[in-house]
Amino acid sequence: MVSRDLYDLLMILYDAGARSVPAEEVAWTSDMSATLNRALNMQYLVYRDSKRGRQFSLTTAGYNAIGKQPPDYTSLSSIFSAFFGRRG
């Protein structure tokens, strides 16, 4: 079981779409910065920067932390990360 603040942060991302959600569409507040850093360190979510800006996605661990079933597909980058031992 994760702490309430971490659960709330992950649920906000889940409710916003869970995968490749633009940062400006996530309803996080500035007081959630420490919790966001904890979620990133615990690898419950990841982000990537692109031409369209920063995008956040839940990881399998993030889905499990909030008791939701992750999507049935696995991204190619996740396969390579698992194979080569890298963390995304």
VOGU-320427 format. One record per residue: x negated, y, z negated of N, C-alpha, C in turn; residue number from 1; chain; residue in one letter. Coordinates in steps of 0.001 Angstrom, whole numbers. Atoms other than C-alpha are relative to their C-alpha. Layout:
BEGIN
<node <X Y Z> <X Y Z> <X Y Z> NUM 'A' 'A'>,
...
***
This chain:
BEGIN
<node <-842 -1182 0> <0 0 0> <-884 1241 0> 1 'A' 'M'>,
<node <764 -1244 -77> <-1330 3417 930> <666 1062 -868> 2 'A' 'V'>,
<node <-555 -1082 814> <-867 6592 -1079> <1119 712 763> 3 'A' 'S'>,
<node <-1166 -662 -594> <2259 8640 -466> <-404 1070 1020> 4 'A' 'R'>,
<node <401 -1050 -934> <415 11556 1174> <-551 -580 1300> 5 'A' 'D'>,
<node <529 651 -1190> <-1391 9221 3571> <1131 -629 808> 6 'A' 'L'>,
<node <-1170 578 -669> <1835 7380 4371> <782 1080 751> 7 'A' 'Y'>,
<node <-747 -1097 -632> <3606 10685 5094> <-709 521 1240> 8 'A' 'D'>,
<node <766 -487 -1139> <807 11858 7393> <92 -974 1172> 9 'A' 'L'>,
<node <-85 1003 -1057> <844 8589 9356> <1399 -71 596> 10 'A' 'L'>,
<node <-1386 13 -503> <4644 8667 9621> <286 1209 890> 11 'A' 'M'>,
<node <-174 -1178 -856> <4501 12196 11066> <-537 -302 1395> 12 'A' 'I'>,
<node <559 363 -1299> <2237 10907 13832> <855 -1071 677> 13 'A' 'L'>,
<node <-862 1049 -558> <4400 7817 14304> <1275 603 591> 14 'A' 'Y'>,
<node <-1238 -638 -467> <7541 9949 14621> <-225 900 1213> 15 'A' 'D'>,
<node <321 -862 -1144> <5764 12226 17129> <-319 -798 1258> 16 'A' 'A'>,
<node <254 832 -1167> <5104 9282 19432> <-1085 -1035 -183> 17 'A' 'G'>,
<node <1018 963 427> <2167 7438 17818> <-1205 -154 927> 18 'A' 'A'>,
<node <1101 209 -939> <-8 7289 20969> <-221 1245 840> 19 'A' 'R'>,
<node <398 -1134 -838> <-1855 10136 22699> <885 1221 -211> 20 'A' 'S'>,
<node <-850 -1143 350> <125 12824 20874> <-878 1256 -62> 21 'A' 'V'>,
<node <774 -1249 60> <-1197 16342 21562> <42 602 -1404> 22 'A' 'P'>,
<node <120 -543 1352> <-2405 18010 18369> <1074 1031 -307> 23 'A' 'A'>,
<node <-1001 -1046 253> <-1 20923 18779> <1419 -541 -156> 24 'A' 'E'>,
<node <-1324 607 160> <2948 18509 18786> <148 -785 -1303> 25 'A' 'E'>,
<node <-38 719 1268> <2050 16917 15447> <303 1006 -1103> 26 'A' 'V'>,
<node <-487 -949 1015> <3832 18578 12511> <-786 -68 -1306> 27 'A' 'A'>,
<node <818 -19 1198> <905 18414 10107> <-178 1426 -470> 28 'A' 'W'>,
<node <230 -1325 573> <326 21331 7768> <-1455 119 -444> 29 'A' 'T'>,
<node <1404 -218 354> <-2972 22898 6736> <-389 -677 -1318> 30 'A' 'S'>,
<node <330 663 1261> <-2742 21350 3259> <-191 -1513 153> 31 'A' 'D'>,
<node <198 1424 -265> <-2956 17901 4886> <-1404 -302 518> 32 'A' 'M'>,
<node <1341 184 -565> <-6589 18401 5989> <-775 -1124 -676> 33 'A' 'S'>,
<node <727 1053 717> <-8097 16190 3291> <587 -1378 312> 34 'A' 'A'>,
<node <-661 1275 -304> <-5542 13464 3978> <-288 -420 1435> 35 'A' 'T'>,
<node <334 302 -1386> <-6197 13701 7713> <-1418 -549 103> 36 'A' 'L'>,
<node <1376 504 3> <-9926 13249 7110> <-72 -1410 -573> 37 'A' 'N'>,
<node <-29 1346 595> <-9208 10244 4897> <560 -1017 990> 38 'A' 'R'>,
<node <-601 898 -994> <-6982 8696 7592> <-982 -300 1132> 39 'A' 'A'>,
<node <1009 213 -1037> <-9726 9192 10185> <-1118 -900 -512> 40 'A' 'L'>,
<node <1073 821 580> <-12382 7717 7873> <427 -1440 -218> 41 'A' 'N'>,
<node <-520 1352 222> <-10184 4725 7098> <427 -658 1314> 42 'A' 'M'>,
<node <-336 453 -1347> <-9565 4347 10848> <1463 -398 154> 43 'A' 'Q'>,
<node <-1434 166 -199> <-5803 4553 10541> <465 748 1234> 44 'A' 'Y'>,
<node <-304 -723 -1222> <-5816 6981 13427> <-1303 437 642> 45 'A' 'L'>,
<node <1147 -476 -760> <-8170 8189 16110> <439 1211 800> 46 'A' 'V'>,
<node <-308 -1101 -898> <-8407 11251 18283> <-999 4 1134> 47 'A' 'Y'>,
<node <914 -219 -1110> <-9925 12111 21596> <267 1383 549> 48 'A' 'R'>,
<node <-106 -1310 -617> <-10612 15421 23227> <-9 -182 1507> 49 'A' 'D'>,
<node <-96 75 -1450> <-9583 15821 26843> <253 1403 547> 50 'A' 'S'>,
<node <-304 -1289 -625> <-8871 18593 29294> <1318 576 -520> 51 'A' 'K'>,
<node <-1299 -438 532> <-5371 18727 27801> <-50 305 -1483> 52 'A' 'R'>,
<node <136 -278 1420> <-6752 19219 24291> <-150 -1280 -805> 53 'A' 'G'>,
<node <172 1135 912> <-7060 16952 21272> <1297 -805 -68> 54 'A' 'R'>,
<node <-1138 905 73> <-4779 13916 21199> <-260 -1040 -1080> 55 'A' 'Q'>,
<node <100 954 1102> <-4115 11647 18219> <796 -1257 307> 56 'A' 'F'>,
<node <-689 1279 -154> <-3130 7974 18175> <-169 -829 -1265> 57 'A' 'S'>,
<node <105 970 1092> <-2371 5442 15468> <-803 -1202 480> 58 'A' 'L'>,
<node <692 1254 -292> <-4632 2408 15354> <866 -1149 -520> 59 'A' 'T'>,
<node <-716 1157 534> <-3483 -1107 14568> <53 68 -1524> 60 'A' 'T'>,
<node <26 -146 1464> <-4563 -471 10967> <995 1055 -459> 61 'A' 'A'>,
<node <-965 -1037 331> <-2440 2681 10948> <1430 -504 42> 62 'A' 'G'>,
<node <-1339 602 -74> <647 818 12111> <236 -917 -1202> 63 'A' 'Y'>,
<node <-137 925 1126> <30 -1851 9471> <166 747 -1320> 64 'A' 'N'>,
<node <-76 -774 1243> <-419 789 6744> <1388 561 -260> 65 'A' 'A'>,
<node <-1358 -533 177> <3082 2143 7373> <1071 -1073 207> 66 'A' 'I'>,
<node <-941 1103 -120> <4650 -1278 7880> <718 -61 1332> 67 'A' 'G'>,
<node <-590 36 -1344> <5343 -868 11590> <-782 -968 867> 68 'A' 'K'>,
<node <631 916 -935> <4613 -3314 14368> <-739 796 1075> 69 'A' 'Q'>,
<node <720 -694 -1070> <1855 -2084 16697> <508 -453 1361> 70 'A' 'P'>,
<node <-426 408 -1345> <2557 -2151 20444> <-648 -1327 390> 71 'A' 'P'>,
<node <490 1308 -416> <2042 -5490 22160> <-1207 72 921> 72 'A' 'D'>,
<node <1133 -123 -903> <-597 -4138 24525> <-1257 406 -761> 73 'A' 'Y'>,
<node <1280 -401 555> <-4271 -3642 23801> <-725 814 1060> 74 'A' 'T'>,
<node <686 -848 -964> <-6153 -812 25450> <-1353 -597 358> 75 'A' 'S'>,
<node <1288 479 -454> <-9277 -1554 27428> <-1111 470 -930> 76 'A' 'L'>,
<node <1035 -507 911> <-11312 661 25100> <-12 -788 -1309> 77 'A' 'S'>,
<node <-48 821 1212> <-10114 -1390 22106> <-661 -1348 213> 78 'A' 'S'>,
<node <622 1285 -318> <-11217 -4586 23820> <-1518 151 6> 79 'A' 'I'>,
<node <1450 -234 -30> <-14678 -3147 24538> <-546 284 -1395> 80 'A' 'F'>,
<node <446 -312 1360> <-14932 -1784 20997> <-122 -1262 -838> 81 'A' 'S'>,
<node <34 1249 754> <-14114 -5167 19518> <-1137 -895 487> 82 'A' 'A'>,
<node <1032 856 -567> <-16471 -6963 21862> <-1408 476 -355> 83 'A' 'F'>,
<node <1326 -546 245> <-19445 -4633 21346> <-193 481 -1436> 84 'A' 'F'>,
<node <139 -348 1404> <-18749 -3941 17665> <38 1497 -282> 85 'A' 'G'>,
<node <-108 -1447 221> <-18111 -227 18090> <1350 342 -590> 86 'A' 'R'>,
<node <-1256 -469 578> <-15471 1672 16212> <428 1246 741> 87 'A' 'R'>,
<node <-500 -1123 -780> <-13207 4114 18063> <442 1097 -831> 88 'A' 'G'>,
***
